[in-house]
């Protein structure tokens, strides 16, 4: 009678060797899939880009492969069975390869990788009226999945066979040391060339699915690694973006100057006669948009939307290509003097590589040795001095980003509290559901009052000077600030898309225009198309360079507003907010961030947001 062959015993070293070989095989397959969208022709001109991709692609996919290998290895160790480990590894790697193939197709069509909103639109039914798969298509998809699974099974069998026949292959586990070195060197290249502002390397990041590079600009600058002022800007038609979609046609001699005063974390209700009396008086003779929303709940997305007129979803491709704002670029072309001041450094976030990339030599950061309150005073005085020294016939753009209203809410020592009780300092560790927000909120309001006290003399000097009748002034915030207003333990910003973190004052003084207070919803994205048309005399349809609307045009009720954060994307529409998490699931909440049972995402709102996110992608 035949005796069945004994099942191979689980040996940790042998199992790790098999898993290493199997992971390396799938990493090669993953690299081949990602490479389908890489235009290799441009690498011949940039050896640094070629070297970076040679290191970054293996490092990236080996990292993901290692993560996928941990659960099977643990399962094999717990069950002491090779079969359990093999089955788990085959299933996970097959799913990973299928996901990469899907992502490669999405990237080929839309020039961005799969994300929560895309997943929800494709798989959640939001695009059923636009994307319909036939039975034949579904059959092809099923066949492709079966083929991937079959190839994974074959690869798994071949590696077990190879290890049985050639025990010396067990040494393949040493490959992880090489993999670690490759990953470390690739990340080092990103950190160094990011600090240098080198497009040749950074522009390759969009070709790597879900890349999360490590950047160390502040640390490297202390060691003398500075941004290259001569870094080449992208030429028309280069890269993943088609922005703007058409050449701009604008007046050769624009008549209006533009001044933007941006306050960090300025929430909507700070604009009142007690907290901000000077800005309040400006609002009484200006266009005051009372239901205005930032394009994101973090600084990078708020300022990005304000000066690009685009959703924050374009931040990463704009950064990778160091493609500046069409608005800033047009002013540079028109010969505007550029006076750009940041109390906090304007290179972190990387505004010197995005919105101001074409005029980065004009950026002035406040003196780092000074307190934020002193820096705010300094940069406003410097801008006032610049304007006073401007010839009467010269057009100018002035920008100041004040930091006093940023946590921990700065003010000079001895500045009188606006309200009592006022916290002497802010300790985020104390924040919690039972923490009394009033002292912290009073400190915030006092900091806003201090910032406004600096804005007042600046506005007075501008009004008394020769440019009073030809200078547009904007006062707004990059986003809002919350003090547990929702009673859900949200503090500060970058936590949700509620009114408290997104709604911000928006005062637009336009010379010769009658004062008006507007109550319909407006967005940071609306400033650029308004200025381009009415201040710079651009005749293009605003859709050529922006997703915003003309603030002087007709109201559009129930307009969806696409908003961005570090970890989430949302759509605000009327009294509803649609939230998309990292797994593609959508949640519908009201303005108080309470879930609405049974509510569905509006397909029309998602479809409009999709169009905005893909409008400027290169086809």
ZICORFEN-V823236 format. One record per residue. N is the residue number from 0. PHI is phi in whole degrees, -180 to 180 (NA if undefined). PSI is psi in whole degrees, 0 to 359 (* if undefined). Layout:
BEGIN
N&PHI&PSI  N&PHI&PSI
END
This chain:
BEGIN
0&NA&135  1&-71&140  2&-99&125  3&-59&143  4&-64&139  5&-68&139  6&-67&132  7&-57&132  8&-71&150  9&-76&121  10&-123&124  11&-59&316  12&-66&317  13&-67&319  14&-64&319  15&-67&324  16&-65&316  17&-63&315  18&-64&325  19&-64&311  20&-62&318  21&-64&320  22&-67&318  23&-62&320  24&-62&315  25&-70&329  26&-64&320  27&-62&317  28&-63&319  29&-64&319  30&-62&318  31&-63&322  32&-68&313  33&-63&325  34&-67&343  35&-60&333  36&-103&5  37&-92&121  38&-78&92  39&-66&342  40&-58&324  41&-76&345  42&-73&336  43&-63&334  44&-88&345  45&-132&94  46&-63&329  47&-66&320  48&-65&318  49&-64&317  50&-64&318  51&-61&312  52&-64&324  53&-61&326  54&-91&319  55&-71&320  56&-63&309  57&-61&317  58&-61&317  59&-64&311  60&-79&334  61&-69&325  62&-63&310  63&-63&322  64&-62&320  65&-64&319  66&-63&317  67&-69&336  68&-80&341  69&-64&312  70&-60&314  71&-61&319  72&-63&318  73&-65&320  74&-64&317  75&-63&320  76&-67&322  77&-73&320  78&-89&343  79&60&36  80&-131&126  81&-65&325  82&-63&320  83&-65&317  84&-64&316  85&-63&314  86&-62&315  87&-65&318  88&-66&319  89&-62&315  90&-65&314  91&-66&316  92&-70&324  93&-63&317  94&-64&321  95&-64&315  96&-66&320  97&-62&319  98&-63&319  99&-66&322  100&-63&316  101&-62&315  102&-62&320  103&-62&322  104&-69&317  105&-61&316  106&-64&320  107&-62&327  108&-85&320  109&-122&354  110&66&26  111&-145&161  112&-87&165  113&-54&135  114&-143&185  115&-61&315  116&-67&319  117&-63&316  118&-60&317  119&-67&322  120&-67&319  121&-79&315  122&-101&343  123&-93&357  124&96&0  125&-70&341  126&-116&24  127&-62&334  128&-82&351  129&-116&324  130&-119&109  131&-125&121  132&-90&131  133&-76&169  134&-62&323  135&-64&321  136&-65&316  137&-62&324  138&-65&319  139&-65&321  140&-62&314  141&-62&320  142&-64&319  143&-63&318  144&-63&317  145&-63&321  146&-65&317  147&-61&315  148&-62&319  149&-64&318  150&-65&323  151&-66&319  152&-63&318  153&-64&317  154&-63&320  155&-63&315  156&-65&317  157&-63&322  158&-71&322  159&-64&319  160&-64&316  161&-61&320  162&-69&328  163&-71&321  164&-82&332  165&-131&83  166&-56&336  167&-64&343  168&-68&347  169&-58&337  170&-70&357  171&-63&340  172&-60&338  173&-67&346  174&-60&336  175&-68&333  176&-66&317  177&-65&319  178&-61&318  179&-63&320  180&-65&319  181&-63&314  182&-62&317  183&-65&317  184&-67&321  185&-62&316  186&-67&326  187&-64&319  188&-60&316  189&-60&311  190&-61&316  191&-69&310  192&-75&339  193&-68&316  194&-64&329  195&-83&343  196&73&35  197&-87&111  198&-65&327  199&-55&324  200&-89&309  201&-64&330  202&-72&353  203&-86&344  204&-59&321  205&-62&341  206&-81&353  207&-104&113  208&-57&126  209&58&37  210&-68&138  211&-127&79  212&-70&151  213&-94&127  214&-120&146  215&-138&45  216&-57&311  217&-61&313  218&-65&316  219&-69&327  220&-65&329  221&-67&337  222&-96&12  223&93&5  224&-86&107  225&-108&157  226&-66&139  227&-79&112  228&-67&343  229&-100&15  230&-57&134  231&-71&135  232&-83&153  233&-67&143  234&-90&167  235&-58&135  236&81&359  237&-91&143  238&89&195  239&-88&346  240&-104&142  241&-113&79  242&-139&128  243&-68&167  244&-74&334  245&-138&153  246&-59&142  247&-78&137  248&-117&104  249&-131&162  250&-60&143  251&-75&339  252&-132&76  253&-61&147  254&-102&346  255&-112&138  256&-85&162  257&-134&130  258&-125&128  259&-118&122  260&-110&112  261&-112&129  262&-111&133  263&-65&131  264&57&42  265&-90&108  266&-83&159  267&-56&315  268&-80&2  269&-73&340  270&-85&91  271&-150&167  272&-63&336  273&-82&317  274&-85&315  275&-131&69  276&-63&325  277&-71&315  278&-67&326  279&-61&315  280&-65&323  281&-63&321  282&-63&329  283&-68&342  284&-119&24  285&-131&181  286&-85&112  287&-110&113  288&-99&106  289&-89&350  290&-125&63  291&-109&142  292&-129&140  293&-71&163  294&-85&1  295&-171&166  296&-101&18  297&-134&157  298&-57&313  299&-60&321  300&-81&329  301&-69&310  302&-68&324  303&-58&309  304&-63&325  305&-67&318  306&-106&356  307&-104&328  308&74&30  309&-132&160  310&-67&157  311&-65&344  312&-62&344  313&-88&359  314&-56&308  315&-66&314  316&-66&325  317&-64&320  318&-66&316  319&-61&322  320&-95&356  321&50&49  322&-97&116  323&-76&171  324&-67&136  325&-61&327  326&-65&310  327&-65&318  328&-62&323  329&-69&320  330&-64&321  331&-61&316  332&-61&323  333&-79&358  334&85&19  335&-63&140  336&-74&134  337&-111&116  338&-119&99  339&-124&118  340&-128&135  341&-125&129  342&-66&313  343&-93&159  344&-58&135  345&-88&10  346&-104&2  347&-146&96  348&-64&173  349&-83&60  350&-70&338  351&-72&345  352&-107&355  353&-121&260  354&-58&321  355&-104&20  356&-63&332  357&-82&347  358&-131&31  359&-61&336  360&-71&348  361&-96&359  362&-76&135  363&-126&119  364&-94&141  365&-60&153  366&-59&120  367&-68&336  368&-75&352  369&-100&157  370&-66&152  371&-56&320  372&-63&320  373&-70&324  374&-65&320  375&-59&315  376&-62&317  377&-64&313  378&-73&329  379&-69&322  380&-66&321  381&-65&318  382&-65&319  383&-60&319  384&-64&317  385&-60&315  386&-66&319  387&-63&332  388&-90&1  389&-81&131  390&-61&151  391&-60&327  392&-87&353  393&-86&132  394&-88&150  395&-143&156  396&-121&122  397&-114&136  398&-141&127  399&-131&136  400&-117&105  401&-88&147  402&-117&357  403&-61&327  404&-85&8  405&-85&140  406&-55&130  407&-93&26  408&67&94  409&-90&150  410&-162&158  411&-64&153  412&-60&131  413&87&1  414&-64&129  415&-66&136  416&-65&138  417&-75&321  418&-137&156  419&-120&147  420&-78&147  421&-122&131  422&-64&137  423&-76&335  424&-156&166  425&-114&128  426&-123&101  427&-58&338  428&-62&332  429&-77&343  430&-63&140  431&180&174  432&-61&335  433&-101&2  434&-77&135  435&-77&116  436&-81&347  437&-59&313  438&-61&322  439&-68&319  440&-65&322  441&-67&324  442&-66&318  443&-59&313  444&-66&325  445&-67&322  446&-64&321  447&-65&323  448&-64&320  449&-63&313  450&-59&319  451&-65&327  452&-66&336  453&-82&325  454&-67&324  455&-55&303  456&-60&325  457&-63&314  458&-64&320  459&-62&316  460&-65&322  461&-66&318  462&-66&327  463&-85&350  464&-91&184  465&-76&352  466&-104&12  467&-60&326  468&-95&2  469&-139&30  470&-127&123  471&-84&135  472&-124&132  473&-120&131  474&-124&123  475&-159&184  476&-118&162  477&-76&333  478&-173&186  479&-97&197  480&-155&132  481&-114&146  482&-127&60  483&56&33  484&-62&330  485&-85&355  486&59&33  487&-122&19  488&66&37  489&-97&132  490&-134&145  491&75&232  492&-146&180  493&67&22  494&-110&326  495&-156&179  496&-111&34  497&-78&172  498&-56&324  499&-68&330  500&-100&345  501&-114&326  502&-78&131  503&-143&153  504&-61&150  505&-146&104  506&-113&124  507&-122&104  508&-88&122  509&-124&116  510&-55&132  511&82&358  512&-100&133  513&-64&143  514&-63&145  515&-157&138  516&-107&123  517&-109&135  518&-106&353  519&-83&159  520&-66&131  521&-131&167  522&-133&157  523&-55&330  524&-64&345  525&-84&345  526&-67&313  527&-61&310  528&-61&328  529&-67&313  530&-69&320  531&-61&319  532&-78&312  533&-98&338  534&-103&322  535&-99&352  536&70&36  537&-85&133  538&-98&354  539&-62&153  540&-61&134  541&-61&339  542&-65&347  543&-71&339  544&-141&358  545&-152&160  546&-108&5  547&-86&181  548&-123&154  549&-67&121  550&-64&338  551&-93&1  552&-86&182  553&-68&150  554&-68&149  555&-125&92  556&-64&152  557&61&28  558&-71&129  559&-76&135  560&-113&119  561&-84&125  562&-128&155  563&-133&150  564&-141&182  565&-62&323  566&-122&3  567&-154&157  568&-126&146  569&-143&164  570&-127&124  571&-98&128  572&-143&107  573&60&236  574&-93&10  575&-119&149  576&-128&125  577&-100&123  578&-111&135  579&-118&117  580&-88&182  581&-71&352  582&-108&7  583&91&354  584&-76&144  585&-113&138  586&-124&141  587&-111&125  588&-129&163  589&-91&186  590&-69&344  591&-93&11  592&62&36  593&-103&130  594&-59&141  595&-102&106  596&-59&133  597&78&356  598&-74&145  599&-115&154  600&-68&134  601&-71&115  602&-59&326  603&-66&319  604&-65&319  605&-68&320  606&-63&318  607&-64&321  608&-66&321  609&-59&315  610&-62&320  611&-65&322  612&-75&343  613&-113&357  614&-59&323  615&-108&21  616&-85&138  617&-66&131  618&-98&*
END
